[in-house]
């Protein structure tokens, strides 16, 4: 009995150690990815902001938005998946950028356009890399489109932080619904749902073109719909 109890305690200790190690690795991975986004945002930010600000002002904006993000960071909700956690942190960074530029007298429309342009430069790099991955074992455009959208839903837009529902797809289409979006939920708490729709949500349309396709969507959660309905049309 004593031996059995000791063995049970040892297994529990090993399981706890393994769990803690997994959490630590996720924490390091999340910080590494967020650092990459910070670096890429600074690069694209300098490119876009230079059109409206001088060099000193641009650097002040980049420093200012990051300081605002660090203030927002402690209140960002924890997510059950690594990808979801990263996306919500990026939503907080986006909020910080919005607050920094509006505090400098820029109107909502101008700030939205600036952020969209900055974000697309970064998003395009991720989209291109994903599309290249699909070339390894897929030949037809529709097969590559199916794989690309699946890869995105595996990471970073993965369950259980996000919830997805497959929908009937006709020839040369890929259809699914997003039932839960933590990014939309975060922006709603900041009264920035419109900003989310015109930036985060809107970026999916040029992404579809990058993947030799076209996206049709009737609504999004951020805009008040119950689901984000995705219909990707392959264009050979």
C-alpha atoms as a printed R data frame, in Angstrom:
    type eleno elety resid chain resno       x      y       z
1   ATOM     1    CA   UNK     A     1   0.000  0.000   0.000
2   ATOM     2    CA   UNK     A     2   2.806  2.386   0.899
3   ATOM     3    CA   UNK     A     3   4.586  1.583  -2.350
4   ATOM     4    CA   UNK     A     4   1.390  2.167  -4.340
5   ATOM     5    CA   UNK     A     5   0.814  5.492  -2.643
6   ATOM     6    CA   UNK     A     6   4.363  6.600  -3.297
7   ATOM     7    CA   UNK     A     7   4.021  5.597  -6.927
8   ATOM     8    CA   UNK     A     8   0.773  7.557  -7.225
9   ATOM     9    CA   UNK     A     9   2.326 10.656  -5.684
10  ATOM    10    CA   UNK     A    10   5.303 10.344  -8.027
11  ATOM    11    CA   UNK     A    11   3.058 10.120 -11.086
12  ATOM    12    CA   UNK     A    12   1.055 13.127  -9.931
13  ATOM    13    CA   UNK     A    13   4.269 15.075  -9.413
14  ATOM    14    CA   UNK     A    14   5.479 14.110 -12.898
15  ATOM    15    CA   UNK     A    15   2.174 15.113 -14.463
16  ATOM    16    CA   UNK     A    16   2.250 18.451 -12.648
17  ATOM    17    CA   UNK     A    17   5.841 19.035 -13.749
18  ATOM    18    CA   UNK     A    18   4.935 18.190 -17.353
19  ATOM    19    CA   UNK     A    19   1.953 20.575 -17.219
20  ATOM    20    CA   UNK     A    20   4.061 23.380 -15.797
21  ATOM    21    CA   UNK     A    21   6.745 22.765 -18.409
22  ATOM    22    CA   UNK     A    22   4.131 22.912 -21.188
23  ATOM    23    CA   UNK     A    23   2.767 26.190 -19.822
24  ATOM    24    CA   UNK     A    24   6.279 27.621 -19.592
25  ATOM    25    CA   UNK     A    25   7.030 26.647 -23.195
26  ATOM    26    CA   UNK     A    26   3.764 28.215 -24.361
27  ATOM    27    CA   UNK     A    27   4.627 31.383 -22.445
28  ATOM    28    CA   UNK     A    28   8.045 31.579 -24.107
29  ATOM    29    CA   UNK     A    29   6.600 30.853 -27.525
30  ATOM    30    CA   UNK     A    30   3.904 33.501 -27.109
31  ATOM    31    CA   UNK     A    31   6.451 36.126 -26.089
32  ATOM    32    CA   UNK     A    32   8.692 35.192 -29.007
33  ATOM    33    CA   UNK     A    33   5.839 35.538 -31.509
34  ATOM    34    CA   UNK     A    34   4.661 38.799 -29.953
35  ATOM    35    CA   UNK     A    35   8.203 40.141 -30.204
36  ATOM    36    CA   UNK     A    36   8.182 39.251 -33.926
37  ATOM    37    CA   UNK     A    37   4.929 41.170 -34.362
38  ATOM    38    CA   UNK     A    38   6.346 44.143 -32.447
39  ATOM    39    CA   UNK     A    39   9.394 44.168 -34.730
40  ATOM    40    CA   UNK     A    40   7.338 43.814 -37.906
41  ATOM    41    CA   UNK     A    41   4.865 46.477 -36.777
42  ATOM    42    CA   UNK     A    42   7.706 48.903 -36.119
43  ATOM    43    CA   UNK     A    43   9.088 48.290 -39.629
44  ATOM    44    CA   UNK     A    44   5.769 48.693 -41.414
45  ATOM    45    CA   UNK     A    45   4.765 51.491 -39.032
46  ATOM    46    CA   UNK     A    46   7.761 53.603 -39.985
47  ATOM    47    CA   UNK     A    47   6.907 53.077 -43.651
48  ATOM    48    CA   UNK     A    48   3.276 54.198 -43.317
49  ATOM    49    CA   UNK     A    49   3.642 56.837 -40.597
50  ATOM    50    CA   UNK     A    50   6.408 58.570 -42.559
51  ATOM    51    CA   UNK     A    51   3.728 59.697 -44.998
52  ATOM    52    CA   UNK     A    52   2.130 61.890 -42.300
53  ATOM    53    CA   UNK     A    53   4.793 62.432 -39.611
54  ATOM    54    CA   UNK     A    54   8.449 63.348 -39.464
55  ATOM    55    CA   UNK     A    55  11.035 60.890 -38.170
56  ATOM    56    CA   UNK     A    56  10.996 62.135 -34.583
57  ATOM    57    CA   UNK     A    57   7.194 62.049 -34.404
58  ATOM    58    CA   UNK     A    58   7.120 58.564 -35.906
59  ATOM    59    CA   UNK     A    59   9.487 57.196 -33.269
60  ATOM    60    CA   UNK     A    60   7.485 58.932 -30.536
61  ATOM    61    CA   UNK     A    61   4.296 57.275 -31.817
62  ATOM    62    CA   UNK     A    62   5.894 53.831 -31.891
63  ATOM    63    CA   UNK     A    63   7.215 54.294 -28.375
64  ATOM    64    CA   UNK     A    64   3.935 55.755 -27.180
65  ATOM    65    CA   UNK     A    65   1.723 52.986 -28.537
66  ATOM    66    CA   UNK     A    66   3.940 50.349 -26.936
67  ATOM    67    CA   UNK     A    67   3.765 52.079 -23.554
68  ATOM    68    CA   UNK     A    68  -0.017 52.166 -23.861
69  ATOM    69    CA   UNK     A    69  -0.028 48.462 -24.717
70  ATOM    70    CA   UNK     A    70   1.994 47.641 -21.601
71  ATOM    71    CA   UNK     A    71  -0.680 49.433 -19.568
72  ATOM    72    CA   UNK     A    72  -3.443 47.431 -21.282
73  ATOM    73    CA   UNK     A    73  -1.583 44.105 -21.146
74  ATOM    74    CA   UNK     A    74  -2.388 43.079 -17.533
75  ATOM    75    CA   UNK     A    75  -6.144 43.248 -18.196
76  ATOM    76    CA   UNK     A    76  -6.070 41.213 -21.422
77  ATOM    77    CA   UNK     A    77  -8.122 38.045 -20.788
78  ATOM    78    CA   UNK     A    78  -6.355 34.698 -20.739
79  ATOM    79    CA   UNK     A    79  -7.166 32.353 -23.599
80  ATOM    80    CA   UNK     A    80  -7.330 28.547 -23.562
81  ATOM    81    CA   UNK     A    81  -5.135 28.249 -26.667
82  ATOM    82    CA   UNK     A    82  -1.786 29.746 -27.604
83  ATOM    83    CA   UNK     A    83  -3.075 31.167 -30.875
84  ATOM    84    CA   UNK     A    84  -6.057 32.824 -29.223
85  ATOM    85    CA   UNK     A    85  -3.813 34.313 -26.550
86  ATOM    86    CA   UNK     A    86  -1.555 35.844 -29.180
87  ATOM    87    CA   UNK     A    87  -4.483 37.262 -31.153
88  ATOM    88    CA   UNK     A    88  -6.030 38.967 -28.124
89  ATOM    89    CA   UNK     A    89  -2.658 40.471 -27.224
90  ATOM    90    CA   UNK     A    90  -2.430 41.812 -30.775
91  ATOM    91    CA   UNK     A    91  -5.921 43.262 -30.370
92  ATOM    92    CA   UNK     A    92  -4.633 45.114 -27.309
93  ATOM    93    CA   UNK     A    93  -1.666 46.390 -29.340
94  ATOM    94    CA   UNK     A    94  -4.099 47.561 -32.021
95  ATOM    95    CA   UNK     A    95  -6.134 49.371 -29.383
96  ATOM    96    CA   UNK     A    96  -2.997 51.024 -28.049
97  ATOM    97    CA   UNK     A    97  -2.087 52.208 -31.544
98  ATOM    98    CA   UNK     A    98  -5.580 53.632 -32.026
99  ATOM    99    CA   UNK     A    99  -5.414 55.474 -28.693
100 ATOM   100    CA   UNK     A   100  -1.943 56.840 -29.387
101 ATOM   101    CA   UNK     A   101  -2.861 58.322 -32.759
102 ATOM   102    CA   UNK     A   102  -6.242 59.716 -31.692
103 ATOM   103    CA   UNK     A   103  -4.519 61.371 -28.724
104 ATOM   104    CA   UNK     A   104  -2.382 63.191 -31.297
105 ATOM   105    CA   UNK     A   105  -5.426 64.701 -32.973
106 ATOM   106    CA   UNK     A   106  -5.911 62.230 -35.808
107 ATOM   107    CA   UNK     A   107  -9.546 61.461 -36.630
108 ATOM   108    CA   UNK     A   108 -10.990 57.949 -36.517
109 ATOM   109    CA   UNK     A   109 -11.060 57.523 -40.309
110 ATOM   110    CA   UNK     A   110  -7.412 58.503 -40.704
111 ATOM   111    CA   UNK     A   111  -6.273 56.284 -37.838
112 ATOM   112    CA   UNK     A   112  -8.217 53.335 -39.231
113 ATOM   113    CA   UNK     A   113  -6.645 53.737 -42.668
114 ATOM   114    CA   UNK     A   114  -3.136 54.047 -41.200
115 ATOM   115    CA   UNK     A   115  -3.545 50.973 -39.056
116 ATOM   116    CA   UNK     A   116  -5.073 48.966 -41.909
117 ATOM   117    CA   UNK     A   117  -2.083 49.759 -44.135
118 ATOM   118    CA   UNK     A   118   0.402 48.871 -41.390
119 ATOM   119    CA   UNK     A   119  -1.392 45.656 -40.476
120 ATOM   120    CA   UNK     A   120  -1.705 44.510 -44.080
121 ATOM   121    CA   UNK     A   121   2.054 44.669 -44.619
122 ATOM   122    CA   UNK     A   122   2.483 42.231 -41.718
123 ATOM   123    CA   UNK     A   123  -0.555 40.082 -42.553
124 ATOM   124    CA   UNK     A   124   0.556 39.788 -46.160
125 ATOM   125    CA   UNK     A   125   3.848 38.221 -45.063
126 ATOM   126    CA   UNK     A   126   2.006 35.593 -43.020
127 ATOM   127    CA   UNK     A   127  -0.417 34.970 -45.881
128 ATOM   128    CA   UNK     A   128   2.375 34.526 -48.433
129 ATOM   129    CA   UNK     A   129   4.217 32.078 -46.197
130 ATOM   130    CA   UNK     A   130   1.052 30.032 -45.634
131 ATOM   131    CA   UNK     A   131   0.311 29.968 -49.364
132 ATOM   132    CA   UNK     A   132   3.832 28.724 -50.102
133 ATOM   133    CA   UNK     A   133   3.338 25.872 -47.631
134 ATOM   134    CA   UNK     A   134   0.294 24.678 -49.566
135 ATOM   135    CA   UNK     A   135   2.390 24.257 -52.722
136 ATOM   136    CA   UNK     A   136   4.311 21.292 -51.302
137 ATOM   137    CA   UNK     A   137   1.629 18.645 -51.761
138 ATOM   138    CA   UNK     A   138  -1.298 20.405 -53.406
139 ATOM   139    CA   UNK     A   139  -1.572 21.155 -57.130
140 ATOM   140    CA   UNK     A   140  -5.011 22.606 -57.807
141 ATOM   141    CA   UNK     A   141  -5.896 26.066 -56.590
142 ATOM   142    CA   UNK     A   142  -8.992 24.879 -54.713
143 ATOM   143    CA   UNK     A   143  -6.968 22.218 -52.850
144 ATOM   144    CA   UNK     A   144  -4.432 24.848 -51.857
145 ATOM   145    CA   UNK     A   145  -7.198 27.185 -50.730
146 ATOM   146    CA   UNK     A   146  -8.750 24.441 -48.600
147 ATOM   147    CA   UNK     A   147  -5.402 23.721 -46.966
148 ATOM   148    CA   UNK     A   148  -4.536 27.403 -46.427
149 ATOM   149    CA   UNK     A   149  -7.816 28.104 -44.629
150 ATOM   150    CA   UNK     A   150  -7.356 24.965 -42.535
151 ATOM   151    CA   UNK     A   151  -3.837 25.986 -41.559
152 ATOM   152    CA   UNK     A   152  -5.091 29.369 -40.369
153 ATOM   153    CA   UNK     A   153  -7.746 27.644 -38.263
154 ATOM   154    CA   UNK     A   154  -5.103 25.359 -36.783
155 ATOM   155    CA   UNK     A   155  -2.978 28.339 -35.807
156 ATOM   156    CA   UNK     A   156  -3.375 31.070 -34.791
157 ATOM   157    CA   UNK     A   157  -7.180 31.144 -35.114
158 ATOM   158    CA   UNK     A   158  -7.616 27.814 -33.379
159 ATOM   159    CA   UNK     A   159 -10.113 26.264 -31.004
160 ATOM   160    CA   UNK     A   160 -11.117 26.474 -28.242
161 ATOM   161    CA   UNK     A   161 -10.397 30.215 -28.218
162 ATOM   162    CA   UNK     A   162 -12.169 30.366 -31.583
163 ATOM   163    CA   UNK     A   163 -15.110 28.185 -32.573
164 ATOM   164    CA   UNK     A   164 -15.652 27.061 -36.163
165 ATOM   165    CA   UNK     A   165 -18.433 25.301 -38.012
166 ATOM   166    CA   UNK     A   166 -17.958 23.697 -41.421
167 ATOM   167    CA   UNK     A   167 -20.585 24.593 -44.007
168 ATOM   168    CA   UNK     A   168 -21.596 22.849 -47.269
169 ATOM   169    CA   UNK     A   169 -19.187 23.831 -50.022
170 ATOM   170    CA   UNK     A   170 -19.937 23.671 -53.741
171 ATOM   171    CA   UNK     A   171 -17.308 23.215 -56.417
172 ATOM   172    CA   UNK     A   172 -14.372 25.604 -56.098
173 ATOM   173    CA   UNK     A   173 -15.624 27.069 -52.794
174 ATOM   174    CA   UNK     A   174 -14.592 26.723 -49.160
175 ATOM   175    CA   UNK     A   175 -17.310 27.604 -46.638
176 ATOM   176    CA   UNK     A   176 -17.277 27.771 -42.861
177 ATOM   177    CA   UNK     A   177 -18.584 29.976 -40.048
178 ATOM   178    CA   UNK     A   178 -16.795 31.482 -37.081
179 ATOM   179    CA   UNK     A   179 -19.056 31.109 -34.043
180 ATOM   180    CA   UNK     A   180 -16.774 32.705 -31.473
181 ATOM   181    CA   UNK     A   181 -14.087 35.361 -31.949
182 ATOM   182    CA   UNK     A   182 -12.097 36.541 -28.894
183 ATOM   183    CA   UNK     A   183 -10.710 39.497 -30.856
184 ATOM   184    CA   UNK     A   184 -14.204 40.814 -31.609
185 ATOM   185    CA   UNK     A   185 -15.104 40.316 -27.943
186 ATOM   186    CA   UNK     A   186 -12.035 42.287 -26.835
187 ATOM   187    CA   UNK     A   187 -12.664 45.216 -29.164
188 ATOM   188    CA   UNK     A   188 -16.276 45.363 -27.984
189 ATOM   189    CA   UNK     A   189 -15.052 45.991 -24.426
190 ATOM   190    CA   UNK     A   190 -13.118 48.993 -25.751
191 ATOM   191    CA   UNK     A   191 -16.020 50.343 -27.849
192 ATOM   192    CA   UNK     A   192 -13.900 49.747 -30.938
193 ATOM   193    CA   UNK     A   193 -16.024 47.213 -32.822
194 ATOM   194    CA   UNK     A   194 -16.216 49.449 -35.887
195 ATOM   195    CA   UNK     A   195 -12.436 49.788 -35.875
196 ATOM   196    CA   UNK     A   196 -12.191 45.987 -35.702
197 ATOM   197    CA   UNK     A   197 -14.535 45.533 -38.681
198 ATOM   198    CA   UNK     A   198 -12.673 48.053 -40.827
199 ATOM   199    CA   UNK     A   199  -9.217 46.676 -40.014
200 ATOM   200    CA   UNK     A   200  -8.977 43.122 -38.681
201 ATOM   201    CA   UNK     A   201 -12.076 41.831 -40.468
202 ATOM   202    CA   UNK     A   202 -11.400 43.775 -43.660
203 ATOM   203    CA   UNK     A   203  -7.929 42.267 -44.050
204 ATOM   204    CA   UNK     A   204  -9.456 38.899 -44.954
205 ATOM   205    CA   UNK     A   205 -10.528 40.231 -48.369
206 ATOM   206    CA   UNK     A   206  -7.049 41.062 -49.739
207 ATOM   207    CA   UNK     A   207  -5.849 37.825 -48.126
208 ATOM   208    CA   UNK     A   208  -8.309 35.918 -50.324
209 ATOM   209    CA   UNK     A   209  -6.908 37.670 -53.401
210 ATOM   210    CA   UNK     A   210  -3.401 36.749 -52.268
211 ATOM   211    CA   UNK     A   211  -4.566 33.133 -52.216
212 ATOM   212    CA   UNK     A   212  -5.902 33.368 -55.790
213 ATOM   213    CA   UNK     A   213  -9.455 33.600 -54.550
214 ATOM   214    CA   UNK     A   214 -12.272 35.871 -53.559
215 ATOM   215    CA   UNK     A   215 -14.008 36.161 -50.189
216 ATOM   216    CA   UNK     A   216 -17.728 36.693 -49.787
217 ATOM   217    CA   UNK     A   217 -19.101 37.470 -46.335
218 ATOM   218    CA   UNK     A   218 -22.510 38.780 -45.346
219 ATOM   219    CA   UNK     A   219 -21.632 39.741 -41.778
220 ATOM   220    CA   UNK     A   220 -19.211 39.472 -38.888
221 ATOM   221    CA   UNK     A   221 -19.447 39.078 -35.124
222 ATOM   222    CA   UNK     A   222 -17.668 42.394 -34.640
223 ATOM   223    CA   UNK     A   223 -20.338 44.080 -36.783
224 ATOM   224    CA   UNK     A   224 -23.145 42.570 -34.714
225 ATOM   225    CA   UNK     A   225 -23.880 39.347 -36.599
226 ATOM   226    CA   UNK     A   226 -24.195 36.036 -34.764
227 ATOM   227    CA   UNK     A   227 -21.454 34.474 -36.892
228 ATOM   228    CA   UNK     A   228 -18.740 35.452 -39.326
229 ATOM   229    CA   UNK     A   229 -19.668 33.572 -42.495
230 ATOM   230    CA   UNK     A   230 -16.765 32.809 -44.798
231 ATOM   231    CA   UNK     A   231 -17.231 31.807 -48.424
232 ATOM   232    CA   UNK     A   232 -13.919 31.527 -50.252
233 ATOM   233    CA   UNK     A   233 -14.166 31.210 -54.028
234 ATOM   234    CA   UNK     A   234 -11.218 29.722 -55.854
235 ATOM   235    CA   UNK     A   235 -10.177 31.638 -58.958
236 ATOM   236    CA   UNK     A   236  -7.869 29.538 -61.101
